[in-house]
């Protein structure tokens, strides 16, 4: 669907929407592209900085461990010490002098090196200790059974111990790492005459690592060749083996993901030991500046868009206001106000459109005026015609009713029913007074009163052969109906009931109120209407343009009532006839609710 066919939007809204959309797309696209490019540049810069930082950390750690290596090589620079530890079968005095010399040597070693070197052992057939703390050897420990001693005997070369849990010191809880170097001598220089073990604390290494700031979510880790973590400045959540997915021996740098967070990891080995340094940066943290720049750019884009919208809105107001004025006037014309005119005199296209609009409104006004006069004339003619037809129907039913009643009184007089005839004449006189005073519409209660008087006259003639019941809702007493609506129907029931059968005739008049109509019923137990006659009557009732003439004299009462209802209220109101031979007849009158 084209943008101009968006339902419910005005031309102004569509124009503003189009301009703002184009502005937003262009500015936001440029912002996103800048953000992505800036993010990649920052990532590359951090990548190279991480490599340089890791390399520098590795160099500093190497220098730190080289100091321990140099300390472990000091026995080779003291020939007197080497000669003394190769002497055996010494007297007690000589053993005392030997121990004193070696202890002095070890104490001298601890003066020069870095303060993190905690203690130095010299092991021959016994253990000599030089320490910075007040501590002593545990005489109960057999050093020849310790794993690191056995490893030195087997390897016969220097090696590091990152987790030195087998200590020779009593109650030693200090966390240290060690370098163990065999001491060779003898006539060939290949005989192992002892070993030196240097213990150092991690404080110095930790100080070196802590000098690197990798952010709040990043950090530095130190691990041994087995992946055991010796030190970590990271949170516990990522302080695990995931950082070792990159081969540290190759010094590679790459990305890893831990708990849906991405990290940039650089792994470098410490060449003088079996350690690896892991420098870890959080990419999310590194990208915060890029994200802030992106957000600032987007805010700027929205600001530009709003400014542009204001400019577009002002332009629309200035250039298109006359057009919107014409549209507003057209809406007023649509609502029926034909007095509006476009006031501005312009020589451009808008002026031409305004002048055309004014001419169109004048023409419409003239056409409507002419049509209104014509419609009024036609309506008055139709109304007069309708009133004439209704009056004719009323004039038709009244003589018919009076003739039938007088005929019945005549029969009563001929049958020597003088008293009944006199009383019937009095009732007829009352009925005629009521009929002459009747309007076109009367309350239902007046019609019921007339029916009671009429049925009284008929009962005087037929005596017990005629009975009747009337059941009308009390709220319908004031309901207005066309005058003489029920009487012709009751008269039909008497003529075709009492006169058409020998059995007693009962007539019931009752009402029913439905959501769609007010219904009145005239029910008799007479012989019913023959099928062919019922078909003819039903056909006449279904024809909206039926008119009374001599051909319809048989059903003049029914058709008269139906036509009066139809002409006054229209479809679907009128009569319905339900009849079966020997089962009686029901006439249903359908009328609208009074509020309709």
Phi, psi and omega per residue, in radians:
X1 nan 2.354 3.140
X2 -1.228 2.674 -3.055
X3 -1.091 -0.489 -3.089
X4 -1.322 -0.161 -3.131
X5 -1.784 0.274 3.087
X6 -1.125 2.158 -3.011
X7 -1.180 2.368 2.984
X8 1.506 -0.040 -3.110
X9 -1.768 2.433 3.082
X10 -1.395 2.920 3.137
X11 -1.075 -0.691 3.117
X12 -1.088 -0.788 -3.135
X13 -1.108 -0.727 3.130
X14 -1.092 -0.740 -3.126
X15 -1.134 -0.780 3.107
X16 -1.106 -0.746 -3.137
X17 -1.064 -0.768 -3.132
X18 -1.114 -0.830 -3.128
X19 -1.088 -0.806 -3.110
X20 -1.135 -0.638 3.125
X21 -1.130 -0.789 3.130
X22 -1.104 -0.714 3.133
X23 -1.119 -0.824 -3.103
X24 -1.109 -0.744 -3.120
X25 -1.073 -0.800 -3.097
X26 -1.170 -0.827 -3.076
X27 -1.221 -0.764 -3.135
X28 -1.159 -0.653 3.099
X29 -1.071 -0.790 3.106
X30 -1.104 -0.673 -3.140
X31 -1.145 -0.775 -3.125
X32 -1.137 -0.736 3.132
X33 -1.089 -0.754 3.122
X34 -1.103 -0.709 3.134
X35 -1.099 -0.789 -3.120
X36 -1.109 -0.769 -3.133
X37 -1.136 -0.763 3.127
X38 -1.108 -0.687 3.127
X39 -1.086 -0.757 3.129
X40 -1.155 -0.690 3.113
X41 -1.105 -0.763 3.110
X42 -1.099 -0.711 -3.141
X43 -1.097 -0.754 3.107
X44 -1.110 -0.727 -3.138
X45 -1.106 -0.795 3.119
X46 -1.127 -0.633 3.124
X47 -1.015 -0.852 -3.130
X48 -1.230 -0.667 3.102
X49 -1.114 -0.649 3.124
X50 -1.120 -0.724 3.106
X51 -1.078 -0.802 -3.129
X52 -1.132 -0.696 3.125
X53 -1.118 -0.766 -3.136
X54 -1.116 -0.696 3.111
X55 -1.105 -0.742 -3.135
X56 -1.150 -0.686 3.076
X57 -1.077 -0.729 3.121
X58 -1.099 -0.702 3.131
X59 -1.136 -0.787 3.139
X60 -1.123 -0.673 3.112
X61 -1.176 -0.652 3.088
X62 -1.076 -0.753 3.125
X63 -1.096 -0.644 -3.137
X64 -1.137 -0.810 -3.103
X65 -1.298 -0.454 3.094
X66 -1.097 -0.546 3.096
X67 -1.103 -0.689 3.087
X68 -1.176 -0.662 3.130
X69 -1.110 -0.753 3.110
X70 -1.106 -0.660 3.112
X71 -1.096 -0.681 -3.121
X72 -1.231 -0.283 -3.118
X73 -1.660 -0.026 -3.094
X74 -1.065 -0.572 3.123
X75 -1.019 -0.524 -3.124
X76 -1.244 -0.301 3.115
X77 -1.603 0.064 3.140
X78 -2.161 1.632 -3.095
X79 -1.149 -0.565 3.133
X80 -1.155 -0.661 3.105
X81 -1.140 -0.747 3.136
X82 -1.097 -0.692 3.138
X83 -1.193 -0.631 -3.070
X84 -1.227 -0.676 -3.085
X85 -1.368 -0.153 3.085
X86 -1.633 -0.089 3.140
X87 -1.433 2.402 -3.132
X88 -2.219 2.992 3.123
X89 0.905 0.975 3.128
X90 -1.613 2.665 3.054
X91 -1.284 2.999 -3.124
X92 -1.098 -0.695 3.132
X93 -1.147 -0.698 3.139
X94 -1.204 -0.656 3.105
X95 -1.118 -0.641 3.123
X96 -1.144 -0.788 3.120
X97 -1.102 -0.689 3.130
X98 -1.101 -0.788 -3.128
X99 -1.123 -0.690 -3.131
X100 -1.148 -0.708 -3.121
X101 -1.126 -0.813 -3.110
X102 -1.133 -0.713 3.138
X103 -1.117 -0.703 3.084
X104 -1.087 -0.683 3.118
X105 -1.069 -0.792 -3.127
X106 -1.147 -0.659 3.111
X107 -1.174 -0.668 3.095
X108 -1.107 -0.606 3.125
X109 -1.058 -0.681 -3.051
X110 -1.342 -0.133 -3.139
X111 -1.349 -0.770 -3.004
X112 -1.417 -0.767 -2.979
X113 -1.202 -3.139 3.123
X114 -1.130 2.666 -2.992
X115 -1.178 -0.282 -3.109
X116 -1.285 -0.292 3.081
X117 -1.273 1.972 -2.986
X118 -1.489 -0.776 -3.069
X119 -2.693 2.773 3.102
X120 -2.328 2.275 3.079
X121 -1.878 2.471 2.922
X122 -2.126 2.070 -3.012
X123 -2.050 2.131 2.991
X124 -2.067 -1.972 2.995
X125 -1.544 -0.044 3.049
X126 -2.536 3.063 -3.050
X127 -1.930 2.254 3.046
X128 -1.972 2.462 -3.026
X129 -2.237 2.280 2.930
X130 -2.088 2.213 -3.026
X131 -2.475 2.692 3.082
X132 -1.527 -0.230 -3.101
X133 -1.917 2.905 3.074
X134 -1.509 1.711 -3.130
X135 -2.667 2.808 -3.055
X136 -2.369 2.851 -3.130
X137 -1.289 2.618 3.054
X138 -1.614 1.835 -3.053
X139 -1.169 -0.264 -3.101
X140 -1.417 -0.172 -3.089
X141 -1.582 2.253 3.056
X142 -1.600 1.812 -3.035
X143 -1.111 -0.415 -3.114
X144 -1.218 -0.237 -3.129
X145 -1.701 -0.041 -3.126
X146 -1.358 2.549 -3.033
X147 -1.127 -0.712 -3.118
X148 -1.175 -0.525 3.089
X149 -1.196 -0.770 3.137
X150 -1.128 -0.652 3.120
X151 -1.126 -0.655 3.107
X152 -1.160 -0.687 3.119
X153 -1.110 -0.658 -3.077
X154 -1.352 -0.827 -3.050
X155 -1.291 -0.711 -3.086
X156 0.999 0.662 3.061
X157 -2.707 2.814 -3.109
X158 -1.147 2.601 3.079
X159 -2.740 2.749 3.129
X160 -1.713 2.593 2.972
X161 -2.132 1.998 -3.100
X162 -1.391 -0.618 3.127
X163 -2.066 1.576 -3.096
X164 -1.584 1.555 -3.097
X165 -1.624 -0.195 -3.141
X166 -1.769 1.604 -3.073
X167 -1.738 2.688 3.083
X168 -1.714 0.037 -3.065
X169 -1.698 2.503 3.091
X170 -1.196 2.324 3.057
X171 0.872 0.889 -3.107
X172 -1.624 2.008 3.100
X173 -2.022 0.140 -3.103
X174 -1.326 2.306 3.139
X175 -1.473 2.028 -3.078
X176 -2.349 2.842 2.893
X177 -2.112 2.770 -2.959
X178 -2.375 2.655 2.918
X179 -2.088 2.303 -3.096
X180 -2.077 2.206 -3.109
X181 -2.240 2.137 3.035
X182 -1.169 2.562 3.092
X183 -1.921 2.146 -3.097
X184 -1.880 2.573 3.136
X185 -2.778 -2.496 -3.107
X186 1.428 -3.084 -3.080
X187 -1.176 -0.551 -3.116
X188 -1.720 -0.188 -3.107
X189 1.340 0.145 -3.123
X190 -1.958 0.030 -3.121
X191 -1.553 2.278 3.140
X192 -1.357 1.977 -3.080
X193 -1.822 -0.064 3.130
X194 2.919 -2.980 3.061
X195 -2.653 2.739 3.093
X196 -2.064 2.383 -3.110
X197 -2.200 2.143 -3.124
X198 -1.936 2.118 3.090
X199 -1.784 2.328 3.108
X200 -2.331 2.581 3.077
X201 -1.443 2.831 -3.096
X202 -1.462 -0.027 -3.022
X203 -1.008 -0.747 -3.108
X204 -1.133 -0.787 3.115
X205 -1.078 -0.735 -3.128
X206 -1.106 -0.691 3.099
X207 -1.056 -0.706 3.123
X208 -1.110 -0.772 -3.099
X209 -1.206 -0.608 -3.079
X210 -1.295 -0.226 3.095
X211 -1.253 -0.221 3.134
X212 -1.631 2.216 3.124
X213 -1.847 1.835 3.121
X214 -1.791 0.358 3.106
X215 1.562 3.009 -3.096
X216 -1.218 -0.561 -3.102
X217 -1.715 -0.075 3.096
X218 -1.853 -2.941 -3.141
X219 2.938 -2.955 -3.122
X220 -2.243 2.474 3.091
X221 -2.215 2.614 3.060
X222 -2.185 2.186 -3.132
X223 -2.332 2.811 3.072
X224 -1.630 -3.046 -3.056
X225 -1.199 -0.321 3.122
X226 -1.568 -0.019 -3.131
X227 1.563 0.081 3.088
X228 -1.280 2.346 -3.092
X229 -1.451 2.071 3.121
X230 -1.561 -0.560 3.120
X231 -2.780 2.551 3.101
X232 -2.668 2.366 3.036
X233 -1.772 0.182 -3.098
X234 -1.523 2.884 2.996
X235 -1.161 2.709 -3.084
X236 -1.117 -0.450 -3.063
X237 -1.130 -0.571 -3.121
X238 -1.961 0.201 -3.117
X239 -1.475 1.165 -3.076
X240 -2.545 -3.003 -2.983
X241 -1.323 -0.064 3.142
X242 -1.035 -0.517 -3.104
X243 -1.237 -0.166 -3.092
X244 -1.732 0.269 3.105
X245 -1.143 -0.399 3.087
X246 -1.638 2.314 -3.076
X247 -1.114 1.934 -3.092
X248 -1.197 -0.427 -3.104
X249 -1.212 -0.362 -3.139
X250 -1.660 -0.058 3.114
X251 1.108 0.582 -3.071
X252 -1.443 2.710 3.074
X253 -2.194 2.401 -3.112
X254 -2.894 -3.018 -3.114
X255 -1.848 2.527 2.999
X256 -2.331 2.856 3.115
X257 -2.203 2.201 3.132
X258 -2.249 2.063 3.123
X259 0.932 0.809 3.070
X260 1.182 0.203 3.054
X261 -1.952 2.368 -3.092
X262 -1.692 2.440 -3.120
X263 -2.297 2.569 3.026
X264 -1.765 2.063 -2.999
X265 -2.052 2.324 3.042
X266 -2.155 2.103 -3.093
X267 -1.935 2.203 3.106
X268 -2.347 2.409 3.122
X269 -1.453 2.664 2.970
X270 -1.601 1.934 -2.943
X271 -1.089 -0.569 -3.064
X272 -1.479 -0.018 3.130
X273 -2.483 -3.036 3.125
X274 -1.768 0.543 -3.086
X275 -1.736 2.830 3.030
X276 -2.322 2.409 3.097
X277 -1.845 2.266 -3.129
X278 -2.052 1.982 3.074
X279 -1.718 2.132 -2.972
X280 -2.163 2.223 3.064
X281 -2.065 2.448 3.027
X282 -1.444 2.090 3.133
X283 -1.129 -0.589 3.104
X284 -1.092 -0.719 3.141
X285 -1.216 -0.691 3.127
X286 -1.126 -0.534 -3.083
X287 -1.529 -0.001 -3.113
X288 -1.031 -0.720 3.123
X289 -1.132 -0.715 3.114
X290 -1.133 -0.670 3.119
X291 -1.147 -0.726 3.109
X292 -1.076 -0.703 3.105
X293 -1.144 -0.714 3.100
X294 -1.054 -0.811 -3.127
X295 -1.088 -0.725 3.117
X296 -1.082 -0.714 3.133
X297 -1.130 -0.717 3.137
X298 -1.144 -0.730 3.096
X299 -1.069 -0.728 3.110
X300 -1.098 -0.688 3.125
X301 -1.095 -0.768 3.119
X302 -1.131 -0.668 3.094
X303 -1.076 -0.760 3.099
X304 -1.106 -0.691 -3.140
X305 -1.104 -0.749 3.139
X306 -1.122 -0.734 3.101
X307 -1.074 -0.740 3.127
X308 -1.140 -0.674 3.105
X309 -1.076 -0.705 3.114
X310 -1.087 -0.762 3.124
X311 -1.095 -0.782 3.133
X312 -1.090 -0.736 -3.122
X313 -1.075 -0.783 3.128
X314 -1.115 -0.690 3.129
X315 -1.122 -0.741 3.134
X316 -1.091 -0.746 3.138
X317 -1.055 -0.727 -3.073
X318 -1.292 -0.749 -3.005
X319 -1.589 -0.488 -3.021
X320 -1.960 0.014 3.126
X321 -0.979 -0.760 3.095
X322 -1.025 -0.680 3.110
X323 -1.119 -0.765 3.112
X324 -1.144 -0.534 3.079
X325 -1.117 -0.756 3.105
X326 -1.098 -0.729 3.116
X327 -1.069 -0.732 3.113
X328 -1.092 -0.724 3.105
X329 -1.132 -0.652 3.112
X330 -1.110 -0.648 3.090
X331 -1.138 -0.656 3.086
X332 -1.153 -0.689 3.086
X333 -1.088 -0.691 3.119
X334 -1.062 -0.590 3.136
X335 -1.445 -0.022 3.029
X336 1.892 -0.003 -3.138
X337 -1.535 1.796 -3.106
X338 -1.730 0.218 3.130
X339 -1.625 -0.098 -3.058
X340 -1.334 2.612 3.074
X341 -2.505 2.619 3.051
X342 -1.390 2.060 -2.933
X343 -1.466 -0.437 -2.972
X344 -1.363 2.478 3.053
X345 -1.830 1.887 -3.086
X346 -2.247 2.751 3.139
X347 -1.877 0.040 -3.133
X348 -1.645 -2.936 -3.098
X349 -1.086 -0.646 3.125
X350 -1.110 -0.692 3.088
X351 -1.083 -0.754 3.097
X352 -1.055 -0.742 3.128
X353 -1.129 -0.691 3.122
X354 -1.134 -0.765 3.116
X355 -1.116 -0.694 3.103
X356 -1.120 -0.666 3.114
X357 -1.103 -0.760 3.141
X358 -1.078 -0.764 3.121
X359 -1.104 -0.707 -3.132
X360 -1.103 -0.753 -3.134
X361 -1.116 -0.714 3.110
X362 -1.078 -0.748 -3.140
X363 -1.148 -0.744 3.124
X364 -1.093 -0.735 -3.139
X365 -1.063 -0.752 3.139
X366 -1.153 -0.744 3.136
X367 -1.090 -0.780 -3.131
X368 -1.119 -0.686 3.121
X369 -1.076 -0.792 3.126
X370 -1.119 -0.778 -3.120
X371 -1.135 -0.643 -3.140
X372 -1.112 -0.751 3.122
X373 -1.105 -0.738 -3.137
X374 -1.154 -0.774 -3.135
X375 -1.113 -0.676 3.123
X376 -1.062 -0.751 3.127
X377 -1.115 -0.785 -3.136
X378 -1.125 -0.718 -3.138
X379 -1.102 -0.744 3.137
X380 -1.105 -0.683 3.122
X381 -1.147 -0.759 3.124
X382 -1.110 -0.703 -3.118
X383 -1.139 -0.759 3.111
X384 -1.109 -0.709 3.106
X385 -1.092 -0.736 -3.136
X386 -1.129 -0.792 3.120
X387 -1.070 -0.681 3.138
X388 -1.115 -0.734 3.136
X389 -1.135 -0.753 3.138
X390 -1.118 -0.739 3.127
X391 -1.093 -0.698 3.122
X392 -1.090 -0.732 3.129
X393 -1.114 -0.713 3.125
X394 -1.127 -0.768 3.120
X395 -1.108 -0.488 -3.122
X396 -1.294 -0.683 -3.060
X397 -1.350 -0.583 -3.075
X398 -1.141 -0.919 3.107
X399 -1.040 -0.675 -3.140
X400 -1.038 -0.784 -3.129
X401 -1.145 -0.814 -3.093
X402 -1.142 -0.707 3.134
X403 -1.050 -0.816 -3.118
X404 -1.113 -0.664 -3.107
X405 -1.223 -0.756 3.108
X406 -1.108 -0.658 3.102
X407 -1.073 -0.717 3.137
X408 -1.154 -0.693 3.126
X409 -1.153 -0.630 3.094
X410 -1.068 -0.720 3.129
X411 -1.130 -0.676 3.136
X412 -1.109 -0.713 3.138
X413 -1.136 -0.720 3.141
X414 -1.159 -0.410 -3.123
X415 -1.654 0.304 3.125
X416 1.038 0.591 3.054
X417 -1.839 1.080 -3.017
X418 -1.122 -0.816 -3.126
X419 -1.055 -0.800 3.129
X420 -1.121 -0.619 -3.132
X421 -1.160 -0.727 3.115
X422 -1.082 -0.794 -3.135
X423 -1.136 -0.631 3.114
X424 -1.169 -0.646 3.103
X425 -1.116 -0.674 3.093
X426 -1.107 -0.768 3.103
X427 -1.098 -0.705 3.129
X428 -1.113 -0.696 3.120
X429 -1.060 -0.756 3.100
X430 -1.097 -0.718 -3.136
X431 -1.128 -0.697 -3.118
X432 -1.154 -0.688 3.089
X433 -1.038 -0.756 -3.138
X434 -1.136 -0.712 -3.079
X435 -1.175 -0.683 -3.118
X436 -1.194 -0.435 3.134
X437 -1.601 -0.060 -3.074
X438 -1.232 2.456 2.954
X439 -1.524 -3.064 3.100
X440 -1.103 -0.681 3.098
X441 -2.099 2.477 3.138
X442 -2.377 2.767 3.043
X443 -1.109 2.622 -3.132
X444 -1.079 -0.538 -3.141
X445 -1.095 -0.629 3.099
X446 -1.158 -0.705 3.122
X447 -1.121 -0.702 3.120
X448 -1.136 -0.697 3.097
X449 -1.054 -0.755 3.115
X450 -1.113 -0.705 -3.141
X451 -1.105 -0.738 3.128
X452 -1.046 -0.759 3.128
X453 -1.157 -0.705 3.140
X454 -1.129 -0.762 -3.141
X455 -1.208 -0.484 3.066
X456 -1.095 -0.782 3.120
X457 -1.056 -0.757 -3.099
X458 -1.194 -0.624 3.111
X459 -1.186 -0.551 3.081
X460 -1.067 -0.559 -3.141
X461 -1.432 -0.849 -3.016
X462 -1.645 -0.166 3.097
X463 0.999 -2.276 -3.040
X464 -1.290 -0.136 3.135
X465 -1.227 -0.337 -3.116
X466 -2.108 2.162 3.021
X467 -2.239 2.731 3.120
X468 -2.618 2.765 3.086
X469 -2.389 2.485 3.099
X470 -2.252 2.116 -3.139
X471 -2.270 1.726 -3.109
X472 -2.090 2.373 3.080
X473 -1.017 2.342 -3.105
X474 -1.057 -0.561 -3.117
X475 -1.251 -0.160 3.129
X476 -1.658 -0.016 -3.114
X477 -1.051 -0.619 -3.128
X478 -1.601 0.042 -3.130
X479 -1.227 2.204 -3.090
X480 -1.446 2.300 3.105
X481 -2.300 2.810 3.026
X482 -1.046 2.389 -3.093
X483 -1.103 2.666 -3.103
X484 0.894 0.840 -3.125
X485 -1.536 -0.726 -3.065
X486 -1.596 -0.521 -3.019
X487 -1.032 -0.803 3.135
X488 -1.074 -0.571 -3.129
X489 -1.257 -0.708 3.095
X490 -1.129 -0.691 3.131
X491 -1.074 -0.708 3.094
X492 -1.067 -0.736 -3.140
X493 -1.091 -0.653 -3.140
X494 -1.240 -0.805 -3.088
X495 -1.077 -0.817 -3.054
X496 -1.570 -0.096 3.120
X497 -1.785 -1.170 -3.087
X498 -1.108 -0.711 -3.088
X499 -1.465 -0.291 -3.059
X500 -1.742 -0.049 -3.132
X501 -2.615 2.773 -3.127
X502 -1.530 -0.368 -3.134
X503 -1.290 2.924 3.082
X504 -1.178 2.589 3.134
X505 -1.984 2.288 3.082
X506 -2.075 2.290 3.125
X507 -2.032 2.258 3.134
X508 -2.109 2.253 3.087
X509 -2.067 2.152 -3.140
X510 -2.562 2.965 -3.078
X511 -2.179 2.801 3.078
X512 -2.571 2.390 3.136
X513 -1.965 2.099 3.098
X514 -2.018 2.916 3.112
X515 -1.056 -0.423 -3.035
X516 -1.787 -0.369 -3.022
X517 -2.803 2.875 2.921
X518 -1.760 2.183 -3.048
X519 -2.025 2.294 3.044
X520 -2.035 2.437 -3.057
X521 -2.187 2.374 2.980
X522 -2.083 1.951 -3.007
X523 -2.082 2.330 3.034
X524 -2.296 2.835 3.133
X525 -1.846 0.528 -3.106
X526 -1.243 -2.939 -3.062
X527 -1.296 -0.073 -3.119
X528 1.417 3.071 -3.105
X529 -1.823 2.307 3.085
X530 -0.982 2.626 -3.032
X531 -1.052 -0.762 -3.098
X532 -1.184 -0.628 3.089
X533 -1.182 -0.711 3.123
X534 -1.089 -0.682 3.129
X535 -1.127 -0.700 3.131
X536 -1.149 -0.762 3.134
X537 -1.119 -0.743 -3.133
X538 -1.086 -0.693 3.110
X539 -1.107 -0.731 3.120
X540 -1.122 -0.704 -3.132
X541 -1.175 -0.487 -3.108
X542 -1.391 -0.290 -3.118
X543 -1.521 2.022 -3.095
X544 -1.167 -0.482 -3.079
X545 -1.757 0.413 -3.139
X546 -1.131 2.488 3.090
X547 -2.286 2.574 3.131
X548 -1.356 2.306 3.012
X549 -2.604 -3.035 -3.054
X550 -1.111 -0.389 -3.114
X551 -1.252 -0.290 -3.026
X552 -1.960 0.369 -3.076
X553 -1.068 -0.502 -3.121
X554 -1.117 -0.595 -3.109
X555 -2.041 0.607 -3.046
X556 -1.074 -0.702 -3.117
X557 -1.143 -0.856 -3.135
X558 -1.071 -0.874 -3.056
X559 -1.170 -0.603 3.118
X560 -1.093 -0.829 3.137
X561 -1.094 -0.766 -3.117
X562 -1.091 -0.772 -3.102
X563 -1.172 -0.656 3.120
X564 -1.125 -0.725 3.090
X565 -1.125 -0.767 -3.074
X566 -1.147 -0.716 -3.111
X567 -1.267 -0.507 -3.123
X568 -1.490 -0.667 -3.023
X569 -2.006 -0.333 3.139
X570 1.378 -3.138 3.095
X571 -1.173 2.603 0.116
X572 -1.742 0.477 -3.038
X573 -1.531 2.770 -3.112
X574 2.513 -2.680 -3.093
X575 -1.818 2.633 2.940
X576 -2.273 2.367 -3.104
X577 -1.973 2.212 3.085
X578 -2.157 2.040 -3.068
X579 -2.657 2.506 3.048
X580 -2.373 2.476 3.134
X581 -0.953 2.295 3.091
X582 1.196 0.104 3.129
X583 -2.082 0.105 3.079
X584 1.581 -3.121 -3.073
X585 -2.362 2.443 3.060
X586 -2.121 2.150 3.053
X587 -1.835 2.084 3.141
X588 -1.832 2.164 3.121
X589 -1.821 2.107 3.134
X590 -1.813 2.070 -3.134
X591 -2.192 2.676 3.123
X592 -1.326 2.783 2.995
X593 -1.103 2.613 -3.007
X594 -1.064 -0.592 3.140
X595 -1.157 -0.378 3.136
X596 -1.311 nan nan
